[in-house]
Structures are given as C-alpha cells and as structure tokens.
Amino acid sequence: AGIFSQASWANAESYYHQAIALNGQNIYHHLELAEALNDQKKKPEAIAELQQAAALPLACDPGDAVYKQHAAELLQQLNR
C-alpha cells in the first residue's frame, strides 16, 4: 500500500512522457496521457495528445484500432 503515497498527477504525466519518449509511435501512450491531462482540466494539452494519437498508423498492438477509436471519440467530445 506504500506505493499509493507516491501517486500524483505529476508522476503520472512524467511516466507517460517517458513512455512516449521510448516509443512515440504507441497510440496507447498518447491516449493515456491525454486522459490524464483531461482529468486535470488541461484541455489544450489533452487535445494535442489525441491529435497525435489520431495521426499515428496502426502498429502491431492488437488493441490499436480500439485505442485509436477511443482517442477519436474523446477528441470529438473535447472539441465541442
């Protein structure tokens, strides 16, 4: 349970940015960062990540099409 005391939005953002630095072509990393940013009311930053996710090609992850669809739906919601 001690790990929960380390949880923070700053840590989450940092880890997602690290994941993107390691594999910027992974749609899931951009989607998760966008969701974290959106939860913090950082709408412009979330939109930018969702736009990046939309621009990425489907890769070898079987969930990519689902992640990309979810990113598109969230982007549509945020652009309203």
Residue pairs with C-beta under 8 A, 6 or more apart in sequence:
9 36
9 39
9 40
12 36
13 33
13 36
13 37
16 29
16 32
16 33
16 36
17 33
19 26
19 29
20 26
20 29
20 30
20 33
23 29
25 56
25 57
25 59
26 56
26 59
26 61
27 53
27 56
27 58
27 59
27 61
27 64
27 67
27 68
27 71
28 61
28 63
28 64
28 67
30 49
30 50
30 52
30 53
30 56
30 71
31 49
31 50
31 53
31 67
31 70
31 71
31 74
33 49
34 46
34 47
34 49
34 50
34 53
34 71
34 74
35 46
35 74
37 43
37 45
37 46
37 49
38 46
38 74
38 78
43 78
46 74
46 78
47 75
47 78
47 79
50 71
50 72
50 74
50 75
50 78
51 75
53 67
53 68
53 71
54 68
54 71
54 72
54 75
56 68
58 64
58 65
58 68
61 67
